[in-house]
Structures are given as C-alpha cells and as structure tokens.
Amino acid sequence: MQVNNRLQIKGMVCTRCIWILFDELSLIGLEITSIKLGEVFFKGQLPKHLDSNRIQLAIQKFGFELLTDKKRILIEQIKSLVISGIELQSETRGQIKFSEYLSNELRKDYNYLSTIFSDCEGITLEKHIITQRIHKVKEQLINTDKSLTEISDELGYSSVSHLSRLLKAYTGYDTYHFKNLRKSTSFLQ
C-alpha cells in the first residue's frame, strides 16, 4: 500500500531484513530513500511498471508481505516498535514502560492498541512483549558470554530470579540449557 511514498511490510525483524528488502526492491526499480523495520520509503510515485502484485512477488520469496489492511499495518507497527524498544532498552540499560513508549510512538491510546493487538493476534500485547523480551534473553545466552545477571540488568528486569522463572515458564528450559547450546554450536564454527 502506498501512503505518502511509503510501503508497509510485514515480517521485518532485523537489520538483515532491511538489507534484503533494499536489494530486492532496488532491483525491480524502486528508488528507496530509507528503510526501517516495517516500512520502506521511496522517492516520487511508484513507477508505472510496479504495482502491488509485482512488489509482493519480489518480497514474498523472502517471507515478507506487503500490507494494505489498516489493522494489520498497525499490528506490524506495534511488533516493530516492541523489537526496537527492546533493543533501545538493551543499549541504554534503561527502563522502558512499553505502554507509554507505544502510545507516544503511535499517538494512540495504549488500551486501544492492546485491544486491537489481542483481537488480531489472539494473545495479549503484554504477553507478546514478554515473549519478545524472552527471545532477546535466549539470544544473549546463546550468542554471548553474558551471565543471566548481566542480561537481567541490561533488559531492566526487577531481579534475576524473576527473569529465570520467566525463561523457564516461556521456554520450558533453564539458563544452563541455552548456555549449553552456545557451547555445542561453537564446535560447528
């Protein structure tokens, strides 16, 4: 969907996604000015040879989807902001109150955002945020030498034991399982 020279894209979760979309959309003739998670901004109007079907074909092979439904666009914006918020929290070691962060960024009431998210995704927004934070914890345990205490501090958890309980509840595994995964995958490198 084109809104003010912008495409909304579902499935973008990392920097690699940005690179892939930049390459693929440039190849089909889109003059990109910037890309961030969930959005591609381009110069001028869509070229005549490009329509939403052509763009969808170019990006779907990488697991992305062009969004046109307003609710789906909002959900993807929320998901992108949750990931960005977790990264920001990790970089600054600061506390982020996600309800305020999402409301401020999207200029919408948090209760509205939460209701729309729950209706469309089948889980609460709070549970999604926790799941994404736990994903970040797993990533840190597997890919770094950081202790659970360091990760807990970095991500603003109230205590290490609280984080440990959440990790076990959401994944079924404890810290040692993920640390052992790192050790076993280091032999493959």
N, CA and C of each residue as an Amber inpcrd file, in Angstrom:
protein
   567
   0.8430000  -1.1780000   0.0000000   0.0000000   0.0000000   0.0000000
   0.8880000   1.2410000   0.0000000   0.5490000   2.1930000  -0.7840000
   1.3410000   3.4200000  -0.8610000   0.6370000   4.5120000  -0.0760000
   1.3140000   5.0270000   0.9140000   0.8230000   6.1660000   1.6750000
   1.9990000   7.1190000   1.8080000   1.8940000   8.2860000   1.1860000
   2.9880000   9.2550000   1.2450000   4.3350000   8.6260000   0.9200000
   4.3780000   7.9110000  -0.1990000   5.6200000   7.2980000  -0.6560000
   6.1820000   6.2990000   0.3540000   5.2980000   5.4990000   0.8730000
   5.6890000   4.5290000   1.8900000   4.9840000   3.2110000   1.6220000
   5.7270000   2.1210000   1.8030000   5.1610000   0.7790000   1.7620000
   5.2440000   0.1980000   3.1680000   4.2140000  -0.4770000   3.5860000
   4.2180000  -1.1710000   4.8750000   4.5010000  -2.6410000   4.5910000
   5.4910000  -3.1990000   5.2860000   5.9530000  -4.5570000   5.0250000
   5.8500000  -5.3890000   6.3010000   5.2470000  -6.5650000   6.1770000
   5.1460000  -7.4990000   7.2980000   6.3190000  -8.4700000   7.2580000
   6.8730000  -8.7640000   8.4210000   7.8970000  -9.7840000   8.5310000
   9.3080000  -9.2620000   8.7220000   9.4710000  -7.9710000   8.8340000
  10.8050000  -7.4080000   9.0370000  11.1250000  -7.4450000  10.5310000
  12.2380000  -8.0940000  10.8780000  12.5670000  -8.2090000  12.2950000
  14.0010000  -7.8210000  12.6370000  14.8300000  -7.5770000  11.6190000
  16.2360000  -7.3090000  11.9200000  16.8940000  -6.5140000  10.7960000
  18.1370000  -6.1740000  11.0050000  18.9130000  -5.4140000  10.0220000
  19.0580000  -6.1820000   8.7120000  19.2030000  -7.4730000   8.7950000
  19.3350000  -8.2930000   7.5830000  18.0920000  -8.1630000   6.7050000
  16.9240000  -8.0770000   7.3210000  15.6740000  -7.8780000   6.5660000
  15.7200000  -6.5630000   5.7900000  16.2500000  -5.5380000   6.4120000
  16.3660000  -4.2270000   5.7630000  17.2580000  -4.3340000   4.5340000
  18.3830000  -5.0110000   4.6600000  19.3140000  -5.1590000   3.5270000
  18.6650000  -5.9300000   2.3850000  17.9980000  -7.0320000   2.7290000
  17.3570000  -7.8580000   1.6990000  16.3120000  -7.0460000   0.9460000
  15.4670000  -6.3410000   1.6790000  14.4260000  -5.5460000   1.0170000
  15.0180000  -4.4220000   0.1850000  16.0580000  -3.7960000   0.6770000
  16.6990000  -2.7370000  -0.0980000  17.1780000  -3.2980000  -1.4380000
  17.8680000  -4.4240000  -1.3840000  18.3910000  -5.0340000  -2.6160000
  17.2700000  -5.4420000  -3.5680000  16.2720000  -6.1400000  -3.0520000
  15.2020000  -6.6640000  -3.9150000  14.3430000  -5.5600000  -4.5180000
  13.9970000  -4.5830000  -3.7110000  13.1440000  -3.5100000  -4.2250000
  13.9160000  -2.5850000  -5.1710000  15.1990000  -2.4150000  -4.9310000
  16.0260000  -1.6350000  -5.8570000  16.1330000  -2.3450000  -7.2020000
  16.2670000  -3.6800000  -7.1590000  16.3730000  -4.4640000  -8.3880000
  15.1520000  -4.3100000  -9.3000000  13.9740000  -4.1370000  -8.7050000
  12.7700000  -4.0080000  -9.5390000  12.4730000  -2.5490000  -9.8930000
  13.3510000  -1.6440000  -9.4760000  13.2410000  -0.2610000  -9.9250000
  12.6500000   0.7320000  -8.9460000  12.5540000   0.3710000  -7.6740000
  12.0440000   1.3050000  -6.6740000  13.2100000   2.1350000  -6.1460000
  13.0860000   3.4410000  -6.1760000  14.1420000   4.3380000  -5.7200000
  13.9340000   4.6080000  -4.2240000  14.6110000   3.8340000  -3.4060000
  14.4120000   3.8480000  -1.9560000  15.1690000   5.0060000  -1.3230000
  14.4740000   5.7200000  -0.4200000  15.1360000   6.8000000   0.3150000
  15.5300000   6.3480000   1.7150000  14.7270000   5.4730000   2.3380000
  15.0970000   4.9120000   3.6410000  14.2270000   3.6960000   3.9400000
  14.7430000   2.8800000   4.8500000  14.0170000   1.6860000   5.2940000
  14.1930000   1.5710000   6.7960000  13.1150000   1.2490000   7.4690000
  13.1880000   0.8710000   8.8730000  12.2670000  -0.3300000   9.0520000
  12.3210000  -0.9530000  10.1990000  11.5130000  -2.1440000  10.4180000
  10.0460000  -1.8540000  10.1000000   9.5070000  -2.6000000   9.1490000
   8.0990000  -2.4910000   8.7970000   7.7560000  -1.4680000   7.7390000
   8.7170000  -0.6120000   7.3480000   8.4010000   0.4540000   6.4000000
   9.5300000   0.6910000   5.4140000   9.1270000   0.9370000   4.1640000
  10.0630000   1.3060000   3.1110000   9.5880000   2.6380000   2.5430000
  10.4710000   3.6230000   2.5420000  10.1500000   4.9450000   1.9940000
  10.8610000   5.0790000   0.6500000  10.1670000   5.6620000  -0.3270000
  10.7550000   5.7820000  -1.6480000  10.4890000   7.1500000  -2.2470000
  11.2890000   7.4520000  -3.2550000  11.2520000   8.7480000  -3.9160000
  10.1340000   8.7840000  -4.9580000   9.4050000   9.8760000  -4.9840000
   8.3760000  10.0640000  -6.0040000   7.2330000   9.0780000  -5.8810000
   6.5800000   8.8510000  -6.9900000   5.4790000   7.8960000  -7.0500000
   6.0120000   6.5270000  -7.4530000   5.1790000   5.5030000  -7.2640000
   5.5680000   4.1810000  -7.7380000   5.7310000   4.2370000  -9.2490000
   6.8270000   3.6790000  -9.7630000   6.9810000   3.6340000 -11.2210000
   5.8050000   2.8810000 -11.8560000   5.4570000   3.2350000 -13.0770000
   4.2930000   2.6480000 -13.7540000   4.3820000   1.1270000 -13.8700000
   5.6000000   0.5970000 -14.0150000   5.7390000  -0.8540000 -14.1690000
   5.5900000  -1.6130000 -12.8390000   5.5290000  -0.8820000 -11.7310000
   5.3960000  -1.5350000 -10.4240000   3.9790000  -1.3820000  -9.8900000
   3.3890000  -2.4670000  -9.5320000   2.1170000  -2.4320000  -8.8160000
   2.2760000  -3.3190000  -7.5820000   1.2620000  -3.3730000  -6.7700000
   1.3890000  -4.1230000  -5.5150000   1.6590000  -5.6080000  -5.7750000
   1.1300000  -6.1730000  -6.8660000   1.3910000  -7.5860000  -7.1650000
   2.8630000  -7.8230000  -7.4840000   3.4620000  -6.9520000  -8.2600000
   4.8790000  -7.0880000  -8.6220000   5.7690000  -6.9400000  -7.3820000
   5.4270000  -5.9940000  -6.5350000   6.1930000  -5.8020000  -5.3010000
   6.0400000  -7.0230000  -4.4010000   4.8080000  -7.5260000  -4.2600000
   4.5560000  -8.7020000  -3.4260000   5.3610000  -9.9060000  -3.9250000
   5.3840000 -10.1260000  -5.2320000   6.1520000 -11.2350000  -5.8000000
   7.6420000 -11.1080000  -5.4930000   8.1540000  -9.8930000  -5.5420000
   9.5790000  -9.6730000  -5.2920000   9.9590000  -9.9400000  -3.8430000
   9.0530000  -9.6800000  -2.9120000   9.4160000  -9.8020000  -1.4930000
   8.9350000 -11.0790000  -0.8180000   7.9190000 -11.7330000  -1.3720000
   7.3560000 -12.9010000  -0.6840000   8.3120000 -14.0880000  -0.6390000
   9.2280000 -14.1750000  -1.5980000  10.1870000 -15.2900000  -1.5900000
  11.1230000 -15.2330000  -0.3870000  11.1730000 -14.0780000   0.2780000
  11.9980000 -13.9240000   1.4800000  11.1580000 -13.9150000   2.7560000
   9.8690000 -14.2120000   2.6160000   8.9890000 -14.2910000   3.7800000
   8.3450000 -12.9720000   4.1780000   8.4310000 -11.9500000   3.3300000
   7.8120000 -10.6620000   3.6230000   6.4580000 -10.5650000   2.9330000
   5.6530000  -9.6450000   3.4370000   4.3230000  -9.4400000   2.8610000
   4.0210000  -7.9500000   2.8150000   3.4980000  -7.5110000   1.6910000
   3.0640000  -6.1300000   1.5370000   1.7310000  -5.9770000   2.2480000
   1.6380000  -5.0170000   3.1480000   0.4120000  -4.8250000   3.9260000
  -0.4570000  -3.7350000   3.3220000  -1.7600000  -3.9960000   3.3330000
  -2.7060000  -2.9970000   2.8360000  -3.8370000  -2.7480000   3.8280000
  -4.0990000  -3.6820000   4.7210000  -5.1620000  -3.5450000   5.7090000
  -4.6860000  -2.6620000   6.8720000  -5.4580000  -1.6560000   7.2520000
  -5.0320000  -0.6980000   8.2840000  -4.7650000  -1.3590000   9.6380000
  -5.5780000  -2.3330000  10.0110000  -5.3460000  -3.0140000  11.2880000
  -4.0460000  -3.8170000  11.2450000  -3.8140000  -4.5170000  10.1340000
  -2.5830000  -5.3000000  10.0070000  -1.3600000  -4.3870000  10.0170000
  -1.4920000  -3.2310000   9.3850000  -0.3920000  -2.2680000   9.3860000
  -0.0980000  -1.8230000  10.8120000  -1.1400000  -1.5240000  11.5840000
  -0.9550000  -1.1050000  12.9680000  -0.3080000  -2.2140000  13.7960000
  -0.7420000  -3.4510000  13.5970000  -0.1690000  -4.5840000  14.3320000
   1.3230000  -4.7170000  14.0190000   1.6840000  -4.5910000  12.7510000
   3.0950000  -4.6950000  12.3710000   3.9040000  -3.5320000  12.9270000
   3.3060000  -2.3540000  12.9870000   3.9990000  -1.2160000  13.6020000
   4.2440000  -1.4960000  15.0790000   3.2570000  -2.0520000  15.7510000
   3.4160000  -2.3990000  17.1680000   4.5470000  -3.4130000  17.3280000
   4.5420000  -4.4660000  16.5160000   5.5750000  -5.5020000  16.6150000
   6.9670000  -4.9190000  16.3690000   7.0840000  -4.0730000  15.3700000
   8.3770000  -3.4450000  15.0770000   8.8330000  -2.5620000  16.2260000
   7.8980000  -1.8090000  16.8000000   8.2470000  -0.9360000  17.9210000
   8.6250000  -1.7330000  19.1680000   8.0020000  -2.8670000  19.3780000
   8.3710000  -3.7150000  20.5190000   9.8230000  -4.1660000  20.3560000
  10.1890000  -4.6280000  19.1630000  11.5720000  -5.0570000  18.9190000
  12.5290000  -3.8820000  19.0910000  12.1720000  -2.7380000  18.5250000
  13.0230000  -1.5430000  18.6630000  13.1450000  -1.1240000  20.1200000
  12.0490000  -1.2000000  20.8580000  12.0600000  -0.8350000  22.2760000
  12.9530000  -1.7410000  23.0950000  12.9370000  -3.0310000  22.7860000
  13.8010000  -3.9760000  23.4900000  15.2670000  -3.6850000  23.1710000
  15.5620000  -3.3940000  21.9210000  16.9350000  -3.0450000  21.5320000
  17.3740000  -1.7510000  22.2340000  16.4970000  -0.7680000  22.2520000
  16.7960000   0.5050000  22.9130000  17.0540000   0.2760000  24.3960000
  16.2150000  -0.5230000  25.0000000  16.3690000  -0.8430000  26.4150000
  17.7100000  -1.5260000  26.6570000  18.0840000  -2.4360000  25.7830000
  19.3410000  -3.1600000  25.9080000  20.5410000  -2.2260000  25.7410000
  20.4610000  -1.3230000  24.7670000  21.5680000  -0.4040000  24.5030000
  21.7520000   0.6220000  25.6140000  20.6510000   1.1110000  26.1680000
  20.7350000   2.1790000  27.1680000  20.6760000   1.6640000  28.5990000
  20.4070000   0.3740000  28.7400000  20.2060000  -0.2260000  30.0640000
  19.1440000   0.5360000  30.8570000  18.1990000   1.0560000  30.1100000
  17.1460000   1.8430000  30.7380000  15.8430000   1.0920000  30.8370000
  15.0200000   1.5820000  31.6920000  13.6850000   1.0270000  31.8250000
  12.7850000   1.6720000  30.7840000  12.0960000   0.8660000  30.0440000
  11.1100000   1.3830000  29.1010000   9.7470000   0.8980000  29.5550000
   8.8700000   1.8160000  29.7210000   7.4940000   1.4480000  30.0030000
   6.8060000   1.3310000  28.6440000   6.5980000   0.1040000  28.2030000
   6.1270000  -0.1320000  26.8510000   4.7740000   0.5010000  26.5670000
   3.9200000   0.5980000  27.5650000   2.6190000   1.2310000  27.3280000
   2.8050000   2.6890000  26.9070000   3.6910000   3.3950000  27.5950000
   3.9600000   4.8000000  27.2340000   4.7210000   4.8970000  25.9160000
   5.7020000   4.0460000  25.7460000   6.5230000   4.0540000  24.5410000
   5.6580000   3.8390000  23.2920000   4.8140000   2.8180000  23.3130000
   3.9650000   2.5220000  22.1600000   2.9390000   3.6320000  21.9290000
   2.3310000   4.1090000  22.9970000   1.3530000   5.1940000  22.8690000
   1.9740000   6.4450000  22.2740000   3.1480000   6.8070000  22.7570000
   3.8330000   8.0010000  22.2510000   4.2480000   7.8450000  20.7940000
   4.8090000   6.6990000  20.4500000   5.2900000   6.4740000  19.0850000
   4.1510000   6.4130000  18.0720000   3.0470000   5.7970000  18.4620000
   1.9350000   5.6160000  17.5240000   0.8290000   6.6670000  17.6870000
   0.9710000   7.4880000  18.7240000  -0.0060000   8.5400000  19.0180000
  -1.4270000   7.9810000  19.1520000  -1.5040000   6.8790000  19.8770000
  -2.7890000   6.2360000  20.1350000  -2.8090000   5.7500000  21.5800000
  -3.9920000   5.6500000  22.1280000  -4.1750000   5.1690000  23.4860000
  -3.7180000   3.7150000  23.6010000  -2.9940000   3.4120000  24.6650000
  -2.4620000   2.0640000  24.8380000  -3.5770000   1.0270000  24.9250000
  -4.6640000   1.3370000  25.5880000  -5.7740000   0.3770000  25.6930000
  -6.3190000   0.0220000  24.3170000  -6.4170000   1.0150000  23.4460000
  -6.8570000   0.7720000  22.0710000  -5.8660000  -0.1510000  21.3600000
  -4.5710000   0.1620000  21.4660000  -3.5370000  -0.6500000  20.8240000
  -3.5770000  -2.0900000  21.3450000  -3.7240000  -2.2210000  22.6500000
  -3.7550000  -3.5330000  23.2760000  -4.9690000  -4.3460000  22.8120000
  -6.1100000  -3.7010000  22.7220000  -7.3370000  -4.3760000  22.2870000
  -7.2210000  -4.8380000  20.8340000  -6.7690000  -3.9480000  19.9610000
  -6.6000000  -4.2950000  18.5400000  -5.6120000  -5.4500000  18.4080000
  -4.5060000  -5.3690000  19.1440000  -3.4800000  -6.4110000  19.0730000
  -4.0560000  -7.7600000  19.5030000  -4.7370000  -7.7830000  20.6280000
  -5.3200000  -9.0320000  21.1350000  -6.3370000  -9.6090000  20.1570000
  -7.1760000  -8.7440000  19.6040000  -8.1970000  -9.2000000  18.6540000
  -7.5690000  -9.8260000  17.4160000  -6.5150000  -9.2130000  16.9020000
  -5.8900000  -9.6840000  15.6550000  -4.9130000 -10.8370000  15.8620000
  -4.1990000 -10.8360000  16.9700000  -3.1320000 -11.8130000  17.1710000
  -3.5130000 -12.9900000  18.0620000  -4.5790000 -12.8410000  18.8280000
  -5.0050000 -13.9400000  19.6930000  -4.2260000 -14.0600000  20.9880000
  -3.3200000 -13.1260000  21.2570000  -2.6120000 -13.0630000  22.5370000
  -2.5880000 -11.5980000  22.9660000  -2.3770000 -11.3900000  24.2450000
  -2.3400000 -10.0100000  24.7210000  -1.0430000  -9.3470000  24.2850000
  -1.0810000  -8.0480000  24.2070000   0.1160000  -7.2820000  23.8550000
   1.1810000  -7.4750000  24.9270000   0.7700000  -7.5070000  26.1600000
   1.7200000  -7.7170000  27.2610000   2.4490000  -9.0570000  27.1050000
   1.7080000 -10.1020000  26.7650000   2.3210000 -11.4170000  26.5810000
   3.2840000 -11.3980000  25.3840000   2.9220000 -10.6760000  24.3330000
   3.8120000 -10.5530000  23.1690000   5.1200000  -9.8640000  23.5620000
   5.0110000  -8.8040000  24.3470000   6.2070000  -8.0790000  24.7880000
   7.1020000  -8.9940000  25.6300000   6.5020000  -9.7260000  26.5420000
   7.2720000 -10.6560000  27.3800000   7.9450000 -11.7080000  26.5060000
   7.2190000 -12.2550000  25.5500000   7.7680000 -13.2720000  24.6520000
   8.9550000 -12.7270000  23.8720000   8.8500000 -11.5060000  23.3750000
   9.9540000 -10.9020000  22.6270000  11.1510000 -10.6210000  23.5280000
  10.8900000 -10.2170000  24.7580000  11.9960000  -9.9840000  25.6960000
  12.6960000 -11.3020000  26.0410000  11.9090000 -12.3660000  26.2140000
  12.4910000 -13.6820000  26.4930000  13.3060000 -14.1550000  25.2870000
  12.8160000 -13.8720000  24.0930000  13.5810000 -14.2080000  22.8800000
  14.9450000 -13.5090000  22.9010000  14.9640000 -12.2560000  23.3190000
  16.2140000 -11.4930000  23.4250000  17.1310000 -12.1280000  24.4720000
  16.5610000 -12.5690000  25.5730000  17.3450000 -13.2270000  26.6250000
  17.9860000 -14.5000000  26.0720000  17.1800000 -15.3240000  25.3810000
  17.7180000 -16.5610000  24.7850000  18.8480000 -16.2420000  23.8170000
  18.6360000 -15.2470000  22.9810000  19.6460000 -14.8260000  22.0110000
  20.9460000 -14.4350000  22.7140000  20.8260000 -13.6820000  23.8070000
  22.0130000 -13.2540000  24.5520000  22.7170000 -14.4360000  25.2160000
  21.9420000 -15.3600000  25.7690000  22.5460000 -16.5240000  26.4210000
  23.2850000 -17.4090000  25.4240000  22.7210000 -17.5640000  24.2400000
  23.3220000 -18.4400000  23.2330000  24.5010000 -17.7750000  22.5290000
  24.4050000 -16.4800000  22.2820000  25.3910000 -15.8150000  21.4220000
  26.4460000 -14.9790000  22.1380000  26.3420000 -14.8620000  23.4570000
  27.3280000 -14.0700000  24.1860000  27.7890000 -14.8160000  25.4340000
  28.7690000 -14.2550000  26.0910000  29.2580000 -14.8180000  27.3530000
  28.6010000 -14.1410000  28.5560000  27.5760000 -13.3520000  28.3180000
  26.9310000 -12.6240000  29.4150000  26.2280000 -13.5870000  30.3680000
  26.2790000 -13.2250000  31.6260000  25.5710000 -14.0040000  32.6380000
  24.1060000 -13.5720000  32.6590000  23.2780000 -14.3630000  33.2940000
  21.8680000 -14.0120000  33.4140000  21.7120000 -12.7200000  34.2220000
  22.6160000 -12.4900000  35.1700000  22.5890000 -11.2520000  35.9550000
  22.8330000 -10.0460000  35.0530000  23.8340000 -10.1430000  34.1760000
  24.1190000  -9.0360000  33.2460000  22.9500000  -8.7920000  32.2960000
  22.3830000  -9.8690000  31.7850000  21.2490000  -9.7500000  30.8550000
  20.0440000  -9.1580000  31.5630000  19.8180000  -9.5950000  32.7890000
  18.7100000  -9.0790000  33.5890000  18.8380000  -7.5760000  33.7980000
  20.0320000  -7.1290000  34.1420000  20.2810000  -5.6930000  34.3180000
  20.0920000  -4.9340000  33.0090000  20.6490000  -5.4840000  31.9530000
  20.5920000  -4.8450000  30.6330000  19.1550000  -4.6570000  30.1580000
  18.3070000  -5.6410000  30.4140000  16.9300000  -5.5890000  29.9260000
  15.9330000  -5.0520000  30.9560000  16.4520000  -4.5920000  32.0740000
  15.5930000  -3.9250000  33.0490000  14.6710000  -4.8210000  33.8490000
  15.0630000  -6.0750000  34.0640000  14.2400000  -6.9560000  34.8980000
  14.4530000  -6.6150000  36.3630000  13.4160000  -6.8000000  37.1670000
  13.4730000  -6.4380000  38.5780000  14.4380000  -7.3160000  39.3670000
  14.5610000  -8.5810000  38.9430000  15.5000000  -9.4720000  39.6190000
  15.8820000 -10.6210000  38.6900000  17.0130000 -11.2210000  38.9790000
  17.4910000 -12.3530000  38.1910000  16.5600000 -13.5440000  38.3850000
  16.0940000 -13.7470000  39.5970000  15.2160000 -14.9020000  39.8510000
  13.8920000 -14.7560000  39.0910000  13.3930000 -13.5290000  38.9940000
  12.1700000 -13.2900000  38.2190000  12.4020000 -13.6440000  36.7530000
  13.5130000 -13.1880000  36.1960000  13.8450000 -13.4920000  34.8070000
  14.0300000 -14.9940000  34.6160000  14.6900000 -15.6420000  35.5480000
  14.9220000 -17.0840000  35.4680000  13.5950000 -17.8460000  35.4340000
  12.6480000 -17.4290000  36.2890000  11.3190000 -18.0700000  36.3070000
  10.5820000 -17.8390000  34.9840000  10.6590000 -16.6060000  34.4610000
  10.0070000 -16.3080000  33.1760000  10.6080000 -17.1440000  32.0500000
  11.9240000 -17.2350000  32.0220000  12.6030000 -18.0120000  30.9890000
  12.1270000 -19.4610000  31.0130000  12.0700000 -20.0450000  32.1790000
  11.6190000 -21.4330000  32.3340000  10.1440000 -21.5660000  31.9490000
   9.3150000 -20.6090000  32.3680000   7.8800000 -20.6740000  32.0790000
   7.5800000 -20.5320000  30.5870000   8.3080000 -19.6620000  29.9060000
   8.0290000 -19.3950000  28.4880000   8.7140000 -20.3600000  27.5270000
   9.8290000 -20.9560000  27.9520000  10.5520000 -21.8360000  27.0340000
  10.5500000 -23.2960000  27.4760000  10.3470000 -23.5270000  28.7690000
  10.4420000 -24.8820000  29.2890000  11.8660000 -25.2690000  29.6550000
  12.8030000 -24.3520000  29.4440000  14.2170000 -24.6390000  29.7020000
  14.8070000 -23.6010000  30.6450000  15.8810000 -24.0080000  31.3330000
  16.5720000 -23.0730000  32.2170000  17.7670000 -22.4450000  31.5110000
  18.4450000 -21.5650000  32.2040000  19.5970000 -20.8370000  31.6690000
  20.6770000 -21.7730000  31.1380000  20.9360000 -22.8420000  31.8650000
  22.0150000 -23.7500000  31.5000000  21.7800000 -24.4080000  30.1430000
  20.5300000 -24.6620000  29.8240000  20.1990000 -25.2420000  28.5240000
  20.6930000 -24.3430000  27.3940000  20.4270000 -23.0480000  27.5000000
  20.8220000 -22.1150000  26.4420000  22.3310000 -21.8880000  26.4130000
  22.9550000 -21.8760000  27.5830000  24.4190000 -21.7690000  27.6350000
  25.0630000 -23.0010000  26.9830000  24.4630000 -24.1780000  27.2250000
  24.9800000 -25.4130000  26.6210000  24.7860000 -25.4090000  25.1060000
  23.7150000 -24.8030000  24.6400000  23.5170000 -24.6720000  23.1910000
  24.6550000 -23.8730000  22.5650000  25.0590000 -22.8130000  23.2460000
  26.1660000 -21.9900000  22.7430000  27.4360000 -22.8280000  22.6670000
  27.6830000 -23.6100000  23.7160000  28.8830000 -24.4370000  23.7320000
  28.8460000 -25.4800000  22.6290000  27.6910000 -26.1000000  22.4120000
  27.6060000 -27.1450000  21.3820000  27.6780000 -26.5760000  19.9800000
  27.1740000 -25.3620000  19.7580000  27.2490000 -24.7680000  18.4190000
  28.6180000 -24.1630000  18.1470000  29.4150000 -23.8870000  19.1900000
  30.7500000 -23.3400000  18.9610000  31.6570000 -24.3660000  18.3040000
  31.3620000 -25.6640000  18.4630000  32.1490000 -26.6930000  17.8020000
  31.8990000 -26.6920000  16.2950000  30.7230000 -26.2390000  15.8750000
  30.3680000 -26.2310000  14.4690000  31.0020000 -25.0830000  13.7200000
  31.4960000 -24.0830000  14.4440000  32.0320000 -22.8840000  13.7740000
  33.4910000 -23.0240000  13.4340000
